[in-house]
């Protein structure tokens, strides 16, 4: 099925490799670097610290605040974007101007795997894209086999504390949890980052709680009846790379699996 999808993408693509690419998401910038295509990048949307290879590239604004004139001045023949990185109105404006867009929002790791091949094809780096795709697929298979659990750990992944946010089942981190032998206790929620109540977490009674800060984990200790608290299964997210869907997410997922392997 994936091979068929890739073939259909190539048939739908006009065939002229992009030579001037603007990236509107840090994860997509990373993929360009992983494809050894930083020479094709002419601008980026700022969103945190930049990799050294693109430190001097022109900025086209910040997340959610695209500077259209700056982007147009770079004369891109391909814009890579995450759906929420710019407004729908600006996406429509780019389409009206005839600028090719590649919209990437992988919800599963298999989607990300396909994305390497798709972007590689669009920029004339087909071999590199397929190489990344194969390596990513093999890495996922290895992790899935090694960390499989017949009874997955029930896990609460905390994104923020006030208000309390988690990840939904269609967020790619949920799929990374699955690879590591865990299941998101809020997998039925469809929003990428839904707000939940403390009461909902208590009712879900997770066996493991993951959060980005120690203070967020310590706050759960007032609820000793929660299985994760009773068993001392309160863990820091081991790698912020889980939040950036690029090839480096494979290593970030492996570090997550290593942490969860210690859970009871």
N, C-alpha and C positions, 0 to 999 in steps of 0.2 A: 504494500500500500504506500509506504513512504517513497519507494522508488518511482511509483506511478505519479505521486504528487509532485515529485521533483521534475519529472519529465513534462508534466502539464505546465509547471511554472516556466520551464525553459521555452515551451511552445508559445506561451502567452507573452514572453519577454521579447522585445524587438531585436535583441541580439547585439546592440552596440554597447560595449562595456563603458561604464561610467568612468570619467577621468577626474571629475571635480565633485567631491562628496562633502556634504555637510552633515554632521551627526548631531542630533538633538536629544541624546541621552548618554550618560556615562557608560552604560553597559554596551551600547552600540559602538561607542568610541573604542572600548576595550576589544570588541570583536574585530574591528578594523585593524587594530594592532596585532591581534592574534593571527589574523590573515596575512600579516606582513604587508599591510596596505596603507601604512601611515603616510606614504608619499602621495596618496590620492586625497587625503583629507585637506580641505581648505578652510574649514571653520567648524566650531563646536558651540553648543549651548552649554554655558557654565552650570555646574551643579556639584560643587565640592572640589576637592583637590584634584588637579589634573595629573595624568601620567607625564613623566618627563618628556616623552617623545612628542607630545602635543602642547607643551607648556607655552610655546610662543605663537600658536595658531590664533587667528582673529576670533573674537567672540561675537556671537550673534544674539546675545542676550543671556537671560537666566531662566531657570525652569519656570514655565508658565508665563514668561515675559519675553517672547521672541521679538527682536528688533528686525522687522521685515526689511527695512532699507539696507541694513548691514548684510543680511543674508543675500538679498538680490545683487548687491555690489560684488559678491564673490562669484556670481554666475555659476551656481552648481548645476550639474546635470543629474544629480541624485541627492535626495534628502532622506536620511534615515531618521525615523522618529518613533518614540513610544507614544501611544495614543494620548496620554495625559500630559505630555511634555509641552504641548501648545494647545490653544483653544481650537474647537471645531471650526470656528469662523476663520481662523488663520490657516487651518488645513484646507478649507474650501478655497481660500484665496490663492494658496500655492497651486492647487489644481487648476484654477481658472487661468493662472499664469503659465500653465503648461509645464511646471517643474515636476519631474517624476518623483514619486514618493514610495518608500518602502516602509510600511507600518509593521512594527514588530511588537507583539504582546504574547510571548510564550506562556501558556498556563500550565504546561507540563514540561518535564525535562526532555521528552521526546520531541516536543515542538521546538525547543531550543536547538536540539541536535539537527533538525531539519533547517533551521535558520542559518546555520553556518554554510550549508550548501547553497542556500538561496542567495545570501549576500555575496558569497564567493562568485556565483555565476553572474550577478549583476555588475560586479566590478572587474570581471575578467580574471579572477583568481579561482577558477573552477577546481583545479587540483588541490589548492590549499584548503578550500572550503570542504571538499569531500574528505580530505585527510583529517580535518578537525572533526567532521561528522563521525567518521569511523572510530577515531580515538575516543570520542565522547561516549559513543554507544558501547564500546568495549569496556570503558571504565564504569559506566552505569551497571552493566551486566555483572561485573566483578563485585561491585559494592552490594548489589541486590542479593547475590548469592551468599556473600560472606555475612551479611547482617540481617538476613531474613529471620523473622520470628513467626512461629505458628500462631501465637497470640500477640498481636501488635500492642505496643505500649500506648496507652491513652494519654495524649499530651496536649497541654495548653501552651501555646506560643504567644507570649505577651509582646506586643509592639510598643505600647505606651501605657502609662498608669493613670493619668488624670487628663481627660477621661480614659477609660480602659479600652484599649484597642487590641485586636488580635488579627489573625489572617483567616481568610475564607478558604473553602475547599478548592476554588479555582485559581488560587494564588500559587505560583510555582514552588514556593517553599513547602507547601503541603505535600507536593509530590516528592520533594527531597526527604521529608519525614517518612514517607511511605517506603522509599528506598532503604532507609535506615531502620526499618522494622517498627515504625511508630505510626499512629493515626491522629490526625487533628481532631480534637473533641468538638470543634465547630466547623467541621468539613461540610455540613449541610448549608452553611451560609454562602451566598454567591458573591457578595462584595469582596474585592481584594483585601480590604482592611476594615472589617465591620467593627462598630462599637458594641461592646457587650457589658453586662452588669456583673458585679461581684457575685450576686446571687446566682447568675447563670453558670459561672465558673464553679461555685460550690456545688450546684446541682450536678454538673458534669463530672465532678470528683476526679480530676486527672491524676494519673499515676506519676507524671513528670510535669514540671513547669519549667519553661525556658524563657529567659528575658535578657535584655541587653545590658542591664545595670544591676549591681548587687543589691542596691536599695530597693529596687522593684521586687526582687526575690524575697528579701527579708520581710517585706510588708505582709507576705502571706503567712508568716509564722503565727499570726494571731488567730489562725484558723487551723488548729491542730487536728481537726477531724478530717481534713483533706488528705487523701492518701499520699500525695506528693510531699506534703509537709511532714506527715507522720513517719515516712520512710527517708526523709532528708534527700528527696530527689528534686532539688531546686538547683538548676544549672544555668550558667551564663551561656548565651549564644556564642559558640566558639570562633566564629568567623563572620565578619560583616559582609564578606563576599557572597553570602547567601542572598543578599538583597540586590545583587547585580547579575542578571542572567547573561553571562558570557562564558567562555570556556573555563575560566578560573573557578566557576561555580562547582565544577567537578571536584576540585581539591577542597573547596569549602564544604561540600556535602560529605566528603570523606571524613573531615574533622568533626562534623556533626555526628556521623555514625560512630566514630570512636568515643565521643562523649556518651552517647546513648547506650553504647555497649556495656557501660558500667551500671546502667539503671537496673533496678530489680523488677 
